[in-house]
Amino acid sequence: MTGIEYTSVHTLRGPLMVLNRLSGVGWDEFARIRTVDGGRRHGLVLEVDRDLAVVEVLEGTSGMTTRGTGVEFTGEPLHIPVGTGWLGRVCNGRGEPVDGGPPVLGTARAPVSGHPLNPTHREPPAEPVTTGVSVIDGLTTLVRGQKLPVFSVPGLPHLELATQIAAQSSVGGEPFSVVFAGMGLTRADAALVRDTLEERSAAGELVLLLNTADDPVLERIITPRVALTVAEHLAFTGGRHVLVVLTDMTSYAEALREVSAAREEIPARRGYPGYLYSDLASLYERCGRIRGVPGSVTIVPVLTMPTGDLTHPVPDLTGYITEGQIVLSEQVHATGTYPPVDPLSSLSRLMRHGAGPGRTRVDHLDVAAQLLAALARARQVRELADLVGAGTLSRTDRIYLDLEQAFHTDLVAQRRDEVRKIDETLDRAWRVLMRLPARELTMLPADLVAAHGGPS
């Protein structure tokens, strides 16, 4: 910390403050701001040009004046304490406790800006993270070190699914923690998250960061970085497997757009800044495994697509960076099924590294492949029936339609507090598949079919 307080505030505009007559101030430097009434705010240096600096005020500049405002620069980017002291705590988006406890202390400090993992030091993702949600564990298995987003639209229960994943996930007895970061949540949603995750928090397995809709919008830009900084230390220093759930990344991107507009930057697609891709990548690429180091960081970002548009910049760019997606469907939701996952639009590109012999169960990959093939055939049959009428369908076609219904009622449908082990999930999948005649089970070995009650 420099110990010098500057009072040369030149301009206040939106969330930005411009100072002049400065020296020795650097980009991304953290600042402590004293308002004229003695209040305290915080800021980050966005730009430096000779003796001018543009400071982003995290709490906004409302109520501030150019006269009487003092700014002290710390000489370093924003740092937070890291360590196991975060476990069991509930904090706001900047990491300040809101649970009535003392400030979070740690054995070390780390910059929230962080760094993507060095590709040459990466270990390929492997071994599953079991979520206890059948449609995810069975068909889009989450792998340690993977980044697997949830794509949704407003009005679907994506927040409920995110909290269920955070509450139920495990890695089979190894040290495991969850970091949950909520951005732009309503007060009701924040209360839902706290209630759902209370048990995991009380067990000392959860870090909860909540940025609500009435909190400073710029805090949303900090929130995922604080979450990942905490997770990295727990994983790569503490040897834990850490699941980071980030919701809603669309709110995060909108905060970026607001700051970009305040800086009068030239907008790109739909008003988002041109660096949106690199900014998202700087977050997502902080997950993974490091060769020779125990622990892993796995990310499940949740994002809402306005009007369900997959070409919207946020889901579109996210898809280029991540390794698959879990897509929630309005059509499935309309049937009353929870979670309303569309299995044919969902994909885990790393599933083969986390499922199968020695990881989940020997029949897992074959069952998933056969089930997806059957669902694809059922969709074709349903579209054909819509065109030419159900009366033209063959007996086998009708069996596929029955299988699709059984898939949603017997495998997908699940209570919001129900934890299913992988054996139960796969046994349910077998019961769905056994509705098909043996000649249709072309992707399953005959001995497995016979072992599960089918004709040999």
C-alpha positions in Angstrom: 0.0 0.0 0.0 1.4 3.4 -1.0 -0.1 5.3 1.9 -0.8 8.3 -0.4 -4.3 9.5 -0.7 -5.2 11.3 -3.9 -8.0 13.9 -4.0 -7.7 14.8 -7.6 -11.0 13.3 -8.8 -11.8 14.9 -12.1 -15.0 13.2 -13.3 -17.6 10.8 -12.0 -19.6 8.9 -14.7 -21.8 5.9 -14.0 -19.6 3.4 -12.2 -16.4 5.1 -13.3 -14.2 7.7 -11.6 -11.4 9.6 -13.5 -8.5 11.0 -11.5 -5.6 13.1 -12.8 -2.2 14.3 -11.5 -1.2 10.7 -10.5 2.1 8.9 -10.5 3.1 5.3 -10.1 -0.4 3.9 -10.5 -0.8 0.7 -12.5 -3.5 -1.1 -14.5 -5.7 -3.5 -12.5 -4.5 -2.0 -9.2 -6.9 -2.1 -6.3 -8.1 1.2 -4.7 -9.7 2.1 -1.4 -12.0 5.1 -1.7 -13.0 7.5 1.1 -16.2 9.5 0.4 -16.9 13.0 1.7 -19.2 11.6 4.4 -16.5 9.2 5.7 -17.9 6.1 3.9 -15.7 3.5 2.3 -15.8 2.1 -1.2 -13.5 0.0 -3.4 -12.3 0.2 -6.9 -10.1 -1.3 -9.7 -8.0 0.6 -12.1 -9.2 0.0 -15.7 -7.0 2.4 -17.6 -3.9 4.4 -17.1 -2.7 7.2 -19.5 0.2 9.3 -18.3 -1.1 11.0 -15.1 -4.7 10.0 -15.7 -6.4 6.8 -14.3 -9.9 5.5 -14.8 -11.1 3.6 -11.7 -14.1 1.3 -11.7 -16.0 1.8 -8.4 -17.4 -1.5 -7.3 -20.2 0.0 -5.3 -21.0 2.6 -7.9 -20.5 6.4 -7.7 -24.0 7.3 -6.6 -23.8 10.0 -3.9 -20.1 10.7 -4.5 -18.7 14.1 -5.3 -15.5 15.1 -7.0 -14.7 17.4 -4.0 -13.6 15.7 -0.8 -13.2 12.2 -2.2 -9.9 10.5 -1.4 -8.4 7.5 -3.2 -5.6 5.4 -1.9 -4.0 2.8 -4.3 -2.7 -0.4 -2.8 0.1 -1.0 -5.3 -1.3 -4.5 -6.2 -4.3 -6.1 -7.8 -7.2 -7.2 -5.6 -6.1 -10.0 -3.3 -8.1 -12.2 -1.0 -7.0 -14.6 1.7 -7.2 -18.3 0.7 -7.4 -21.5 2.6 -9.9 -23.7 4.4 -11.3 -20.7 6.3 -13.7 -20.2 3.5 -15.4 -23.5 4.0 -18.8 -23.2 5.7 -19.0 -19.4 5.1 -21.6 -17.3 3.3 -20.3 -14.2 1.7 -21.3 -11.5 -0.8 -19.9 -11.3 -4.3 -16.7 -9.7 -3.1 -16.0 -12.3 -0.4 -17.2 -10.2 2.6 -19.1 -12.4 5.1 -22.9 -12.0 5.3 -23.4 -14.8 7.8 -22.7 -12.8 10.9 -19.2 -14.4 11.3 -15.8 -12.8 11.4 -13.8 -11.9 8.3 -12.5 -14.8 6.4 -8.8 -15.5 7.3 -6.3 -17.6 5.3 -2.8 -18.9 5.4 -1.9 -17.0 2.3 -3.2 -14.3 -0.1 -3.8 -14.7 -3.8 -4.9 -12.2 -6.6 -8.4 -12.8 -7.8 -7.4 -12.2 -11.4 -5.7 -15.6 -11.5 -4.2 -17.3 -14.5 -5.5 -20.0 -16.9 -3.7 -23.3 -16.3 -0.6 -23.8 -18.4 -1.5 -26.3 -21.2 1.9 -28.1 -20.8 1.2 -28.8 -17.2 -2.4 -30.0 -17.6 -3.4 -33.6 -16.9 -6.4 -34.8 -19.0 -9.7 -34.8 -17.1 -10.5 -38.2 -15.7 -12.8 -39.9 -13.1 -16.4 -38.9 -12.6 -18.0 -36.3 -10.4 -21.3 -38.0 -9.4 -24.1 -35.4 -9.2 -26.9 -37.8 -8.0 -29.0 -36.6 -10.9 -29.8 -39.6 -13.2 -30.1 -37.9 -16.5 -26.7 -36.2 -16.0 -24.8 -39.1 -14.5 -26.2 -41.6 -17.0 -26.0 -39.7 -20.3 -23.7 -36.6 -19.8 -21.3 -37.7 -17.1 -19.4 -34.8 -15.5 -15.7 -35.5 -15.3 -13.1 -34.1 -12.8 -11.4 -31.1 -14.4 -14.1 -30.6 -17.0 -16.1 -27.4 -17.8 -19.7 -28.5 -18.5 -22.3 -25.6 -18.8 -26.0 -25.8 -18.3 -28.0 -23.9 -21.0 -31.4 -22.8 -20.0 -34.1 -20.1 -20.8 -35.7 -17.8 -18.3 -38.5 -19.5 -16.4 -37.0 -23.0 -16.3 -35.7 -24.5 -13.0 -32.0 -24.0 -13.8 -31.3 -22.5 -10.4 -32.9 -25.5 -8.7 -30.8 -27.9 -10.8 -27.6 -25.9 -10.0 -28.3 -26.0 -6.3 -29.2 -29.7 -6.4 -25.9 -30.5 -8.2 -24.0 -28.4 -5.6 -25.8 -30.1 -2.7 -25.5 -33.7 -3.9 -22.2 -34.0 -5.9 -19.4 -36.3 -4.6 -16.3 -38.0 -5.8 -16.5 -41.3 -4.0 -15.0 -40.6 -0.6 -12.0 -38.4 -1.6 -11.7 -34.9 -0.2 -14.3 -32.8 -1.9 -15.6 -29.2 -1.7 -18.1 -27.1 -3.6 -17.8 -23.4 -4.4 -21.2 -21.9 -5.4 -21.2 -18.4 -6.9 -24.6 -16.7 -7.6 -24.7 -13.5 -9.7 -27.7 -11.2 -10.0 -29.9 -13.4 -7.9 -33.2 -12.1 -6.5 -33.5 -12.1 -2.7 -35.9 -15.0 -2.9 -33.5 -17.0 -5.1 -30.6 -16.2 -2.7 -32.7 -17.5 0.2 -33.5 -20.7 -1.8 -29.8 -21.3 -2.4 -28.9 -20.8 1.3 -31.7 -23.1 2.4 -30.9 -25.9 -0.1 -27.2 -25.8 0.6 -27.5 -25.4 4.4 -26.6 -29.0 5.2 -23.5 -29.0 3.0 -22.4 -25.7 4.4 -22.9 -26.9 8.0 -20.7 -29.9 7.1 -17.8 -27.5 6.1 -17.9 -28.6 2.5 -19.3 -25.5 0.9 -18.2 -21.9 0.0 -21.2 -19.7 -0.8 -20.8 -16.4 -2.6 -24.1 -14.5 -3.3 -24.4 -11.4 -5.4 -28.0 -10.3 -5.4 -29.8 -8.1 -8.0 -29.7 -5.1 -5.7 -26.0 -5.4 -5.0 -23.6 -3.4 -7.0 -23.7 -4.7 -10.6 -19.9 -4.4 -10.9 -19.6 -6.9 -8.0 -20.7 -9.5 -10.5 -17.5 -9.2 -12.4 -15.5 -9.9 -9.3 -17.7 -12.8 -8.0 -16.6 -15.7 -10.3 -13.0 -14.6 -9.9 -13.2 -14.8 -6.2 -14.9 -18.2 -6.4 -12.2 -19.6 -8.7 -9.3 -18.2 -6.6 -10.7 -19.9 -3.5 -11.3 -23.1 -5.5 -7.7 -23.2 -7.0 -6.1 -23.0 -3.5 -8.4 -25.7 -2.1 -7.6 -27.9 -5.1 -4.0 -27.4 -6.0 -2.6 -26.6 -2.5 -5.2 -28.4 -0.3 -5.4 -31.5 -2.5 -9.2 -31.4 -2.8 -11.5 -32.0 -5.7 -13.5 -28.8 -6.1 -16.7 -28.3 -8.0 -17.4 -24.6 -8.9 -21.0 -23.8 -9.8 -21.4 -20.4 -11.5 -24.9 -19.0 -12.0 -26.0 -17.0 -14.0 -23.2 -16.3 -16.4 -25.5 -14.2 -18.6 -25.9 -11.8 -15.7 -22.1 -11.7 -15.5 -21.9 -10.9 -19.2 -24.5 -8.2 -18.9 -22.4 -6.6 -16.2 -19.4 -6.6 -18.6 -21.6 -5.0 -21.2 -22.6 -2.2 -18.8 -19.1 -1.4 -17.9 -18.0 -1.5 -21.6 -20.8 1.0 -22.4 -19.7 3.3 -19.6 -16.2 3.2 -21.0 -17.6 4.1 -24.4 -16.0 1.2 -26.0 -17.0 0.2 -29.5 -19.6 -2.6 -29.1 -19.6 -6.0 -30.8 -22.4 -8.4 -31.2 -25.6 -7.3 -29.4 -23.7 -4.6 -27.6 -21.4 -7.0 -25.8 -17.7 -6.0 -25.7 -15.4 -7.5 -28.4 -13.3 -9.2 -25.7 -16.3 -11.2 -24.3 -14.8 -14.5 -25.7 -11.4 -13.9 -24.1 -12.9 -12.8 -20.8 -15.1 -15.9 -20.5 -12.1 -18.1 -21.5 -10.0 -16.4 -18.8 -12.5 -17.8 -16.3 -13.3 -21.2 -17.7 -9.7 -22.1 -18.5 -8.8 -21.8 -14.8 -10.3 -25.3 -14.2 -8.7 -28.6 -14.7 -6.0 -30.9 -13.2 -2.3 -30.3 -12.9 0.2 -33.1 -13.6 1.7 -34.4 -10.4 -0.6 -32.3 -8.2 -3.5 -33.8 -6.3 -6.9 -32.2 -6.6 -8.9 -30.8 -9.5 -11.2 -27.9 -10.3 -14.4 -28.7 -12.2 -16.7 -25.9 -13.4 -20.5 -26.0 -14.1 -21.5 -22.6 -15.4 -25.2 -22.0 -15.7 -26.5 -19.5 -18.3 -29.8 -18.4 -19.6 -30.4 -17.9 -23.3 -32.7 -14.9 -24.1 -35.7 -16.4 -26.1 -33.8 -19.7 -26.1 -31.4 -18.5 -28.8 -28.4 -20.7 -29.0 -26.7 -18.2 -31.3 -26.8 -15.5 -28.5 -23.2 -14.4 -27.9 -23.1 -15.8 -24.3 -24.1 -19.4 -25.1 -22.4 -19.3 -28.5 -19.0 -18.3 -27.2 -19.4 -20.5 -24.1 -19.9 -23.5 -26.4 -16.5 -22.8 -28.1 -14.7 -22.9 -24.8 -16.3 -25.7 -22.9 -16.5 -29.5 -23.4 -20.2 -30.1 -24.0 -23.5 -28.8 -22.6 -26.6 -29.8 -20.6 -29.6 -28.2 -22.3 -32.9 -27.6 -20.5 -36.0 -27.8 -22.6 -39.3 -25.9 -22.4 -41.1 -28.8 -24.1 -39.9 -31.2 -21.4 -40.7 -28.7 -18.7 -44.2 -28.4 -20.0 -44.8 -32.1 -19.3 -44.1 -31.5 -15.6 -40.8 -33.4 -15.7 -37.9 -32.3 -13.5 -35.1 -31.8 -14.4 -36.3 -30.8 -17.9 -33.2 -31.9 -19.7 -33.2 -32.5 -23.4 -30.9 -35.6 -23.8 -30.5 -35.3 -27.5 -29.3 -31.7 -27.3 -27.0 -32.4 -24.4 -23.5 -33.8 -24.6 -20.4 -34.4 -22.4 -17.4 -34.6 -24.7 -15.2 -36.1 -22.0 -17.7 -38.7 -20.8 -15.5 -41.6 -21.9 -12.8 -40.3 -19.5 -15.1 -40.5 -16.5 -17.4 -43.4 -17.2 -17.1 -47.1 -17.9 -15.0 -49.9 -16.5 -13.1 -49.0 -13.4 -14.9 -45.6 -13.1 -18.6 -46.1 -12.9 -19.8 -49.5 -14.2 -18.7 -51.7 -17.0 -22.0 -51.4 -19.0 -22.3 -47.6 -18.6 -21.1 -46.4 -22.0 -22.9 -49.1 -23.9 -26.2 -48.4 -22.1 -25.9 -44.6 -22.7 -25.1 -45.1 -26.4 -28.1 -47.5 -26.9 -30.5 -45.2 -24.9 -29.5 -42.1 -26.9 -29.9 -44.1 -30.2 -33.4 -45.2 -29.1 -34.4 -41.7 -28.1 -33.2 -40.4 -31.5 -35.3 -43.1 -33.2 -38.3 -42.2 -31.0 -38.0 -38.5 -32.0 -38.1 -39.5 -35.7 -41.1 -41.6 -35.2 -42.9 -38.8 -33.3 -42.2 -36.4 -36.1 -43.4 -38.9 -38.7 -46.6 -39.4 -36.7 -47.2 -35.7 -36.7 -46.9 -35.7 -40.5 -48.9 -38.7 -41.6 -50.8 -39.7 -38.5 -50.3 -42.2 -35.7 -52.4 -44.8 -37.5 -49.5 -45.4 -40.0 -47.0 -46.4 -37.3 -45.7 -50.0 -37.1 -45.7 -51.9 -33.9 -42.0 -51.3 -33.4 -42.6 -47.6 -33.9 -45.1 -47.6 -31.2 -42.7 -49.4 -28.9 -40.2 -46.5 -29.4 -42.8 -43.9 -28.4 -43.6 -45.9 -25.3 -39.9 -46.1 -24.5 -39.6 -42.3 -24.8 -42.4 -41.8 -22.3 -40.9 -44.4 -20.0 -37.5 -42.6 -20.2 -39.0 -39.4 -18.9 -41.1 -40.9 -16.2 -38.8 -43.7 -15.0 -35.3 -42.3 -15.5 -35.4 -38.5 -15.9 -38.1 -37.5 -13.4 -36.6 -37.0 -10.0 -37.4 -35.1 -6.8 -35.3 -32.0 -6.2 -33.9 -33.5 -3.0 -33.5 -37.1 -4.4 -30.0 -38.5 -4.6 -29.5 -41.5 -7.0 -26.4 -43.6 -7.0 -25.0 -44.6 -10.4 -26.1 -48.2 -10.0 -29.8 -47.2 -9.5 -29.5 -44.8 -12.5 -28.2 -47.6 -14.8 -30.7 -50.1 -13.5 -33.5 -47.7 -14.4 -31.9 -47.2 -17.9 -31.9 -51.0 -18.4 -35.6 -51.2 -17.4 -36.4 -48.6 -20.0 -34.3 -50.3 -22.7 -35.9 -53.7 -22.0 -39.1 -52.5 -23.6 -37.4 -52.9 -27.0 -37.2 -56.2 -28.8 -33.8 -57.8 -28.8 -33.2 -57.1 -32.5 -33.3 -53.4 -31.7 -30.6 -53.6 -29.0 -27.8 -53.5 -31.6 -25.4 -51.5 -29.4 -25.4 -53.8 -26.4 -23.5 -57.1 -26.0 -25.8 -60.1 -26.0 -24.5 -61.3 -22.6 -25.4 -58.0 -21.0 -28.9 -58.1 -22.5 -29.4 -61.6 -21.2 -28.0 -60.7 -17.8 -30.7 -58.0 -17.5 -33.7 -60.1 -18.4 -33.7 -59.8 -22.2 -33.6 -62.7 -24.6 -30.2 -64.1 -25.2 
